[in-house]
């Protein structure tokens, strides 16, 4: 099984104009992609070339879906405005339109000029050339055809690309105790990638793209976050009111406060305890504040109730 190496990016195509960035978003935009995840379909001739085209375009479609999900998370945590989010979705629509017209099996195949325009629609979106989302990870690795015709990626190259993005995100965090939850979250992401990708790899060292979407998505969202986007105003509510909440993140001092208040915390993964006299204590793990808007709600259960404590909810 040989890798299908995509052709070089179209040097003659100018990058789309960049939009102004929100203060809480950090995006790196490259002028060219050394390995775009699509190929010139007008040049595909013969079964092998057409299959290479199909694999590359399936990777491009998955890349566009990943970018759409990154935009959704950015909007949820407030690093994109509504207008920027709508603009990003317009880019997604153009990318998917390009994919649909370029994929094999179409009754009418685009000619060279039309294919180049459709390719640009895909590359502009997945490369974040409008300044929204995060530049493609898949453009940095080769796409490979699996034995069942699925898209696969070299696990080692993918892990290296993800680690480099996490290292850049870590480097931009202040080296202080307050940001320890964010650093612990980024460290945990890197450990997960280092454990999961080799375990998912086949004998050739390749992983199915479908199995890597979740970890790529998390890294891409973290990669776009600037120092200003890590704090979140946590609004804590309990029924009944005035319970005591304790949040605990790895390598961080516990945070304790009462419910029905607001508290700025640094995004990360937390364990938590919620307690109130006369009610069962709630113990929870892996509270994800990285992708949360910040509303934390707990419904407490009386001590004399046969019901178990209910987990709290984060939105």
RODO-2510 file (C-alpha; in nm, 4 decimals, decimal comma):
residues 315
     n   res          X          Y          Z
     1     x     0,0000     0,0000     0,0000
     2     x     0,1629     0,3200    -0,1170
     3     x     0,0794     0,6714     0,0024
     4     x    -0,1016     0,8965    -0,2410
     5     x     0,1013     1,2148    -0,2330
     6     x    -0,1114     1,5196    -0,3175
     7     x     0,0208     1,7633    -0,5760
     8     x     0,1727     2,0963    -0,4747
     9     x    -0,0612     2,3844    -0,4001
    10     x    -0,1641     2,6054    -0,6887
    11     x     0,0900     2,8854    -0,6704
    12     x    -0,1036     3,1040    -0,9084
    13     x    -0,4066     3,1278    -0,6818
    14     x    -0,4065     3,4250    -0,4479
    15     x    -0,5092     3,3786    -0,0881
    16     x    -0,8528     3,5035     0,0120
    17     x    -0,8598     3,8337     0,2063
    18     x    -0,8344     3,7912     0,5817
    19     x    -1,1045     3,9062     0,8203
    20     x    -1,0290     4,0964     1,1370
    21     x    -0,9662     3,8586     1,4252
    22     x    -1,1378     3,8669     1,7640
    23     x    -0,8974     3,9470     2,0444
    24     x    -0,9344     3,6024     2,1980
    25     x    -0,8469     3,4035     1,8865
    26     x    -0,4976     3,3048     1,7748
    27     x    -0,4763     3,1803     1,4201
    28     x    -0,1708     3,1047     1,2098
    29     x    -0,2412     3,1444     0,8396
    30     x    -0,0032     3,0019     0,5836
    31     x     0,0215     3,1559     0,2366
    32     x     0,0689     2,8176     0,0713
    33     x     0,0041     2,4591     0,1641
    34     x     0,2948     2,2238     0,0928
    35     x     0,0562     1,9283     0,0872
    36     x    -0,3046     2,0237     0,0177
    37     x    -0,5428     1,7402     0,0921
    38     x    -0,6904     1,7482    -0,2566
    39     x    -0,5360     1,6932    -0,6000
    40     x    -0,6001     1,8241    -0,9483
    41     x    -0,8899     1,6091    -1,0520
    42     x    -0,8802     1,7299    -1,4116
    43     x    -0,5456     1,5512    -1,4445
    44     x    -0,6724     1,2209    -1,3016
    45     x    -0,6570     0,9600    -1,5761
    46     x    -0,6808     0,5868    -1,5235
    47     x    -0,8023     0,3745    -1,2340
    48     x    -0,5053     0,4407    -1,0033
    49     x    -0,5215     0,8176    -1,0486
    50     x    -0,8978     0,8250    -1,0006
    51     x    -0,8674     0,6213    -0,6804
    52     x    -0,5942     0,8564    -0,5569
    53     x    -0,8287     1,1441    -0,6352
    54     x    -1,1094     0,9807    -0,4379
    55     x    -0,8904     0,9238    -0,1315
    56     x    -0,7600     1,2803    -0,1379
    57     x    -1,1079     1,4260    -0,1778
    58     x    -1,2479     1,2139     0,1047
    59     x    -0,9692     1,3497     0,3241
    60     x    -1,0603     1,7012     0,2079
    61     x    -1,4249     1,6456     0,2992
    62     x    -1,3276     1,5180     0,6455
    63     x    -1,0957     1,8163     0,6845
    64     x    -1,3807     2,0552     0,6042
    65     x    -1,6035     1,8816     0,8596
    66     x    -1,3288     1,9154     1,1203
    67     x    -1,2944     2,2853     1,0456
    68     x    -1,6702     2,3338     1,0805
    69     x    -1,6610     2,1688     1,4230
    70     x    -1,3687     2,3879     1,5304
    71     x    -1,5678     2,6965     1,4295
    72     x    -1,8657     2,5738     1,6313
    73     x    -1,6513     2,5369     1,9434
    74     x    -1,4888     2,8754     1,8862
    75     x    -1,8317     3,0363     1,8666
    76     x    -1,9482     2,8569     2,1813
    77     x    -1,6527     2,9703     2,3912
    78     x    -1,6696     3,3236     2,2534
    79     x    -1,3595     3,3467     2,0332
    80     x    -1,5699     3,4145     1,7227
    81     x    -1,8461     3,6684     1,6741
    82     x    -2,1776     3,5678     1,5183
    83     x    -2,0772     3,7402     1,1945
    84     x    -1,7436     3,5580     1,1818
    85     x    -1,9132     3,2277     1,2534
    86     x    -2,1586     3,2840     0,9680
    87     x    -1,8695     3,3735     0,7387
    88     x    -1,6935     3,0551     0,8426
    89     x    -2,0014     2,8469     0,7636
    90     x    -2,0175     3,0105     0,4210
    91     x    -1,6623     2,8891     0,3641
    92     x    -1,7689     2,5415     0,4713
    93     x    -2,0566     2,5439     0,2230
    94     x    -1,8177     2,6440    -0,0562
    95     x    -1,5712     2,3711     0,0412
    96     x    -1,8395     2,1012     0,0435
    97     x    -1,9717     2,2273    -0,2901
    98     x    -1,6204     2,1924    -0,4300
    99     x    -1,5927     1,8395    -0,2933
   100     x    -1,9259     1,7340    -0,4433
   101     x    -1,8376     1,8620    -0,7876
   102     x    -1,4850     1,7193    -0,7883
   103     x    -1,5466     1,3720    -0,6498
   104     x    -1,5296     1,0805    -0,8938
   105     x    -1,8436     0,9545    -1,0615
   106     x    -1,9822     1,2915    -1,1656
   107     x    -2,1576     1,2924    -1,5012
   108     x    -1,9769     1,6089    -1,6067
   109     x    -1,6134     1,6459    -1,5009
   110     x    -1,4835     1,9990    -1,4387
   111     x    -1,2198     2,1195    -1,6802
   112     x    -0,8811     2,2430    -1,5594
   113     x    -0,9826     2,6027    -1,4875
   114     x    -1,3085     2,5092    -1,3169
   115     x    -1,1382     2,2353    -1,1151
   116     x    -0,8778     2,4859    -0,9955
   117     x    -1,1522     2,7180    -0,8685
   118     x    -1,3249     2,4319    -0,6874
   119     x    -0,9952     2,3187    -0,5352
   120     x    -0,9333     2,6704    -0,4098
   121     x    -1,2721     2,6704    -0,2354
   122     x    -1,1642     2,3636    -0,0385
   123     x    -0,8092     2,4769     0,0353
   124     x    -0,9097     2,8281     0,1404
   125     x    -1,1459     2,6871     0,4025
   126     x    -0,9341     2,4027     0,5387
   127     x    -0,6232     2,6243     0,5477
   128     x    -0,8139     2,8947     0,7424
   129     x    -0,7131     3,1515     0,4821
   130     x    -0,9968     3,3785     0,5902
   131     x    -0,8466     3,3807     0,9392
   132     x    -1,1224     3,1659     1,0900
   133     x    -1,0683     2,8232     1,2419
   134     x    -0,7283     2,6546     1,2416
   135     x    -0,4995     2,5645     0,9490
   136     x    -0,5353     2,2047     0,8390
   137     x    -0,3486     1,9283     1,0195
   138     x    -0,4215     1,6870     0,7359
   139     x    -0,2315     1,9106     0,4931
   140     x     0,0846     1,8290     0,6892
   141     x     0,0643     1,4504     0,6493
   142     x     0,0201     1,2088     0,3605
   143     x    -0,3120     1,0446     0,2871
   144     x    -0,3001     0,6688     0,2427
   145     x    -0,5516     0,4234     0,1014
   146     x    -0,6440     0,1499     0,3477
   147     x    -0,7102    -0,2103     0,2496
   148     x    -1,0867    -0,1455     0,2525
   149     x    -1,0601     0,1784     0,0583
   150     x    -1,0706     0,4006     0,3680
   151     x    -0,8548     0,7075     0,4254
   152     x    -0,5604     0,6427     0,6567
   153     x    -0,2807     0,8632     0,7905
   154     x     0,0738     0,7867     0,9112
   155     x     0,0375     0,7734     1,2901
   156     x     0,3874     0,9011     1,3652
   157     x     0,3582     1,2031     1,1352
   158     x     0,0129     1,2886     1,2702
   159     x     0,1318     1,2620     1,6301
   160     x     0,4270     1,4892     1,5519
   161     x     0,2004     1,7500     1,3924
   162     x    -0,0402     1,7497     1,6874
   163     x     0,2455     1,7693     1,9385
   164     x     0,3921     2,0719     1,7586
   165     x     0,0600     2,2568     1,7769
   166     x     0,0173     2,1777     2,1442
   167     x     0,3715     2,2942     2,2146
   168     x     0,2975     2,6269     2,0476
   169     x    -0,0236     2,6633     2,2489
   170     x     0,1683     2,5858     2,5711
   171     x     0,4414     2,8354     2,4868
   172     x     0,1885     3,1186     2,4751
   173     x     0,0510     3,0511     2,8243
   174     x     0,1902     3,2507     3,1178
   175     x     0,4168     3,0431     3,3391
   176     x     0,2163     3,0990     3,6559
   177     x     0,0080     2,8915     3,8949
   178     x    -0,3192     3,0424     3,7736
   179     x    -0,2817     2,8870     3,4271
   180     x    -0,1878     2,5426     3,5599
   181     x    -0,5287     2,3944     3,4568
   182     x    -0,4698     2,5000     3,0963
   183     x    -0,1183     2,3567     3,0910
   184     x    -0,2415     2,0325     3,2471
   185     x    -0,5140     2,0100     2,9825
   186     x    -0,2647     2,0572     2,6966
   187     x    -0,0246     1,8067     2,8534
   188     x    -0,3099     1,5589     2,8876
   189     x    -0,4058     1,6036     2,5225
   190     x    -0,0501     1,5307     2,4142
   191     x    -0,0355     1,2185     2,6323
   192     x    -0,3658     1,0961     2,4897
   193     x    -0,2408     1,1402     2,1331
   194     x     0,0857     0,9647     2,2179
   195     x    -0,1071     0,6705     2,3653
   196     x    -0,4008     0,6473     2,1259
   197     x    -0,2402     0,6886     1,7853
   198     x     0,0177     0,4058     1,8132
   199     x    -0,2525     0,1809     1,9602
   200     x    -0,4803     0,2525     1,6623
   201     x    -0,2075     0,2045     1,4010
   202     x    -0,2024    -0,0960     1,1708
   203     x     0,1053    -0,3026     1,0882
   204     x     0,2185    -0,0344     0,8431
   205     x     0,1969     0,2375     1,1063
   206     x    -0,1154     0,4038     0,9629
   207     x    -0,4364     0,5009     1,1431
   208     x    -0,7870     0,5379     1,0034
   209     x    -0,8802     0,9035     0,9678
   210     x    -1,2241     0,8286     1,1138
   211     x    -1,0595     0,7095     1,4377
   212     x    -0,8547     1,0277     1,4823
   213     x    -1,1184     1,2977     1,4303
   214     x    -1,1897     1,3497     1,8014
   215     x    -0,8288     1,4046     1,9088
   216     x    -0,7531     1,6259     1,6063
   217     x    -1,0610     1,8347     1,6836
   218     x    -0,9553     1,8908     2,0449
   219     x    -0,6025     1,9890     1,9457
   220     x    -0,7276     2,2260     1,6766
   221     x    -0,9574     2,4091     1,9195
   222     x    -0,6788     2,4411     2,1778
   223     x    -0,4399     2,5610     1,9065
   224     x    -0,6625     2,8584     1,8226
   225     x    -0,6968     2,9748     2,1840
   226     x    -0,4946     3,2748     2,2941
   227     x    -0,4087     3,3716     2,6502
   228     x    -0,7224     3,5886     2,6612
   229     x    -0,9540     3,3001     2,5717
   230     x    -0,8486     3,0598     2,8498
   231     x    -1,0332     3,2384     3,1342
   232     x    -1,4054     3,1632     3,1588
   233     x    -1,6607     3,3271     3,3870
   234     x    -1,8154     3,0280     3,5617
   235     x    -2,1731     3,0849     3,6777
   236     x    -2,2500     2,8316     3,9485
   237     x    -2,6090     2,7497     4,0422
   238     x    -2,7453     2,4898     4,2826
   239     x    -3,0939     2,3805     4,3844
   240     x    -3,1262     2,4606     4,6707
   241     x    -2,8949     2,7603     4,6847
   242     x    -2,5795     2,8272     4,8855
   243     x    -2,3958     2,4985     4,8474
   244     x    -2,0162     2,4781     4,8653
   245     x    -1,8322     2,3940     4,5434
   246     x    -1,4726     2,2773     4,5213
   247     x    -1,2976     2,2465     4,1841
   248     x    -0,9730     2,0518     4,1531
   249     x    -0,7431     2,0438     3,8502
   250     x    -0,4151     1,8585     3,8155
   251     x    -0,1177     2,0539     3,9541
   252     x    -0,3471     2,3304     4,0811
   253     x    -0,4655     2,4443     4,4209
   254     x    -0,8355     2,3643     4,4812
   255     x    -1,0867     2,6428     4,4187
   256     x    -1,3692     2,6663     4,6751
   257     x    -1,6696     2,9002     4,6647
   258     x    -2,0449     2,9045     4,7170
   259     x    -2,3024     2,8464     4,4481
   260     x    -2,5218     3,1193     4,3020
   261     x    -2,2124     3,3260     4,2363
   262     x    -1,9771     3,3921     3,9468
   263     x    -1,6101     3,3026     3,9485
   264     x    -1,3467     3,3431     3,6783
   265     x    -1,1468     3,0250     3,6324
   266     x    -0,8939     2,9069     3,3769
   267     x    -1,0318     2,6499     3,1371
   268     x    -0,9280     2,2895     3,1867
   269     x    -1,0504     1,9524     3,3146
   270     x    -1,1666     1,9509     3,6766
   271     x    -1,2886     1,7112     3,9401
   272     x    -1,5491     1,8665     4,1669
   273     x    -1,7350     1,8321     4,4963
   274     x    -2,0648     2,0041     4,5806
   275     x    -2,1872     1,9853     4,9405
   276     x    -2,4579     2,1347     5,1605
   277     x    -2,5793     2,0409     5,5076
   278     x    -2,8805     1,8102     5,4849
   279     x    -2,8041     1,7020     5,1266
   280     x    -2,5960     1,4286     4,9693
   281     x    -2,2518     1,5344     4,8533
   282     x    -2,1962     1,5307     4,4779
   283     x    -1,8590     1,3990     4,3590
   284     x    -1,7774     1,4417     3,9922
   285     x    -1,4814     1,3839     3,7629
   286     x    -1,3623     1,5171     3,4296
   287     x    -1,5690     1,8345     3,4189
   288     x    -1,4738     1,9872     3,0836
   289     x    -1,4550     2,3655     3,1108
   290     x    -1,2501     2,4001     2,7922
   291     x    -1,5478     2,3925     2,5569
   292     x    -1,8061     2,5240     2,8038
   293     x    -1,9922     2,8530     2,7936
   294     x    -1,9748     2,8587     3,1729
   295     x    -2,3120     2,7676     3,3295
   296     x    -2,2635     2,5008     3,5992
   297     x    -2,5859     2,3679     3,7560
   298     x    -2,6343     2,1150     4,0367
   299     x    -2,9599     1,9589     4,1606
   300     x    -2,8958     1,8371     4,5156
   301     x    -3,0636     1,5302     4,6666
   302     x    -3,1775     1,5318     5,0349
   303     x    -2,9831     1,3039     5,2684
   304     x    -3,2932     1,1000     5,3572
   305     x    -3,3809     1,0328     4,9916
   306     x    -3,3203     0,6827     4,8483
   307     x    -3,2011     0,8486     4,5273
   308     x    -2,8291     0,8676     4,4521
   309     x    -2,6645     1,2097     4,4095
   310     x    -2,7110     1,3573     4,0635
   311     x    -2,4132     1,4702     3,8543
   312     x    -2,3923     1,8417     3,7891
   313     x    -2,4441     1,9812     3,4409
   314     x    -2,2120     2,2129     3,2486
   315     x    -2,3154     2,4188     2,9468
***
